[in-house]
Amino acid sequence: MTDPADEFPRVALAHDWLTGMRGGERVLETLCRMFPAAPIYTLVYAPASVSELIRGHPVHVSPLQRIPGIARRYRWFLPAFPAAVERLRLAPADLVISTSHCVAKGVIPPAGARHLCYCFTPMRYAWVFYEEYFGANPLKRMLLRPALAGLRRWDLRAGARVDRFVTLSRHVRARIQRFYGREADVVYPPVNTGYWTPAPDGVGGRGGYDLAVSALVPYKRLDLAVRAYARSGAPLKIAGAGTEYRALRDLAGACRNIEFLGRVPDADLRELYRGCRALIFPGEEDFGLVPVEAQACGRPVVAFGKGGAAETVADGQTGVFFREQTPESLQAAVDQCAAIQWDSSAICRHAGQFSEANFIAGLRRSIQAVLAQPPARR
């Protein structure tokens, strides 16, 4: 297969911000491998927080970078993001690829360049999950309403400047069509299926515990898992950190069967996946890398049956869905999962469709399509 960098020598990459390694940054890593000479344009950059692969590219930042402590407090400056991303000055390029869940889609491409946006979601803060991000406080809602209305207007204008959208699930494709009135290609994000593999002896689930892997933030709904396991007494390990840590610990109370592990390195996480009876995934995600990683390790998933999990987990074959976000509905699915004799190798094969090779092949098709169409009016 021809190296994409040979076909498209002048590529620029745009990303919202570089302050950690999450799912979006894993996608960016793959783009860095595809286009090893491409510069990266971003709002804020904390070099120590990202991988060596990303650090190996020239990274250009917005004026926000000059604000002291911005890498920790960048969310406070959300209303300034649109102007900041539009002030980024891109070098001449044939193709701009933005990876965006916030404002990177609003970068201004150089003259003659096509703009392909890999859109993780339309801006969540402005369109969906508003209360999950900003809370239900009426005063805060009143103060933020004008700013969020302005962000929505800007987001629509920025989306109109994109030549072609690609997204990570059919679930988000429907959201792009709803809010932007645009079609989008679906290319599932890459999972390192060469690393996330079943136990060497082919037998997993010997640890006798269930596992949740997640940022501890409200919309992930870890509270459902804590409530369910506090009642059942079954062992549950929770890997991850976040703002809800104290609230979830308080909710668990004196339950010794629920263990909070904090952030876990990938090598340890792989062993946790391999040893668990099942992965518990109670939130609604746009895609969700964690269920795919667990399945690549041969383990079944108990998931809320909406959002990305509905596309990555095969109900009854690689996991079990629950349909209501209640502890009772989750517990019923856990019981159902425990009663099934799972085929670890079949679960692993199912996860293979989300490999990096498939992502690259799908993205190449979208690149070829965008280069064949006239550029958007800007």
Salt bridges, closest charged atoms under 4 A:
GLU7 OE2 - ARG364 NH2 3.06
ASP16 OD2 - HIS101 ND1 3.07
GLU25 OE2 - HIS15 NE2 2.76
GLU29 OE1 - ARG26 NH1 3.30
GLU86 OE2 - ARG161 NH2 3.06
ASP94 OD1 - ARG10 NH2 3.11
GLU131 OE2 - ARG141 NH2 3.69
ASP155 OD1 - LYS105 NZ 3.09
ASP163 OD2 - ARG378 NH2 2.48
ASP185 OD2 - ARG164 NE 2.85
ASP201 OD2 - ARG206 NH1 2.79
ASP210 OD2 - ARG277 NH2 2.68
ASP223 OD1 - ARG221 NE 2.97
GLU259 OE1 - LYS237 NZ 2.74
ASP266 OD2 - ARG26 NH2 3.99
GLU271 OE2 - ARG274 NH1 2.83
GLU284 OE2 - HIS171 NE2 3.43
GLU285 OE2 - LYS220 NZ 2.20
ASP286 OD2 - ARG124 NH2 2.70
ASP286 OD1 - ARG175 NH1 2.89
GLU311 OE1 - ARG170 NH1 3.79
ASP315 OD2 - ARG323 NH2 3.33
GLU328 OE2 - ARG231 NH1 2.65
GLU356 OE2 - ARG33 NH2 2.65
